[in-house]
Amino acid sequence: MDLSLIYSRKPNSSPNKTPPNFEDLIVNEAKRTGFRYRRLKSFFERKYSLSFSENTIKAILRRNGISKEKRKRKKSGRHLYDY
C-alpha cells in the first residue's frame, strides 16, 4: 500500500511566510493605489519604512488574485507611411 495516498504532503508550517497583517496591508494598498510590485516596493519604503522584496510582493498579489488593470490603447487611423 502506498503511504503517499494516505498522508498529505502539505508542509505543517511555513516559517518564512509574510505575516497576515503585512499581507493585508500590501493587498489593500495595491487595490487603493493601483500600483504593481515595483512601485509598491518603493511606496512602502517611503511611506511605512518597510522593506519587502519585489518577488514577495508579486507572490502576495498573485496569491490574492490582484491582477494588473488593462488599459485600452487609442488606435490611430494613420498609417506608418503613405501607401
ZIPE-V385288 format. One record per residue. PHI is phi in degrees with one decimal (none if undefined). OMEGA is omega in whole degrees, 0 to 359 (* if undefined). Layout:
# ZIPE-V385288
PHI;OMEGA / PHI;OMEGA
This chain:
# ZIPE-V385288
none;182 / -84.7;183 / -72.8;181 / -67.9;177 / -78.6;183 / -89.2;186 / -96.1;177 / -75.5;178 / -95.6;179 / -66.2;179 / -66.1;181 / -73.3;180 / -148.6;176 / -128.5;187 / -66.5;182 / -96.4;180 / -69.4;179 / -64.8;180 / -59.2;184 / -59.6;181 / -68.8;176 / -69.2;180 / -63.3;177 / -62.9;179 / -62.3;180 / -63.8;181 / -65.2;181 / -64.5;179 / -67.9;178 / -65.8;178 / -68.5;183 / -69.9;185 / -90.8;184 / 80.7;180 / -76.8;172 / -97.0;191 / -65.4;182 / -68.6;180 / -71.2;178 / -66.0;179 / -59.0;180 / -70.5;178 / -61.4;180 / -68.1;178 / -67.5;181 / -76.0;188 / -82.1;187 / -110.2;185 / 57.3;176 / -109.0;181 / -117.3;175 / -120.6;175 / -72.9;176 / -60.2;181 / -67.9;177 / -65.1;180 / -64.5;179 / -62.1;180 / -66.2;180 / -65.7;179 / -64.7;180 / -66.1;181 / -64.7;181 / -96.2;174 / 75.1;177 / -88.8;182 / -108.5;180 / -69.8;179 / -74.6;179 / -82.9;177 / -114.1;178 / -81.6;177 / -89.8;174 / -79.9;181 / -97.8;181 / -84.4;181 / -83.0;183 / -83.0;175 / -87.2;181 / -65.8;177 / -142.4;184 / -79.1;180 / -76.9;*
